[in-house]
Amino acid sequence: MNRLGMVIAKKNIPRAVDRNKIKRVMREVFRNQPSSPIDTCLDIVLLVQGRIPKDTFGSLHQRLELQLKQLLKKANAVRERDANAQTSN
């Protein structure tokens, strides 16, 4: 079971409406992510650094979805590598 945490500083995203929108979109992306064939137990932390232009909120869902897929793919590759190393010993 993967877990998600989010850190969105008021300094970076001053409006609460925008911070909440980012959180809603990320939760939706995380929830709709298909389960991976290898059972992962990850603690994923989203840390927003810098401002997000208002015109990119439409593509925010696609950008976060792509980043999450890449992260899970990398985590599965590391997990497989570690499993292969343990079986060879």
C-alpha positions, 0 to 999 in steps of 0.5 A: 500500500502506497501512501501520499504526503503533500507539502505546499508552502504558503510562501510558494503558493500564496492563495489557499484556493490554489494550494487546495486545487493542487492537493485535490489534483494530486490525490485524484492522480494518486487514487486513479493510479493502477496498482503495479504488478509488484506490490510496492510500499512507498511513502511518496511526498510531493514537495512544491517548490516555486510558483505554478503559473495559473495557465498550467493548472489545466495540464497539471493533472497530466504533468503529475500523472506522468511524474507519478508513473515515472516514480513508480516505474523507477521504484519497481526497477529498484525493487526488482534489482534488490530482489534479484540480488538477494536471490543470487546470494 
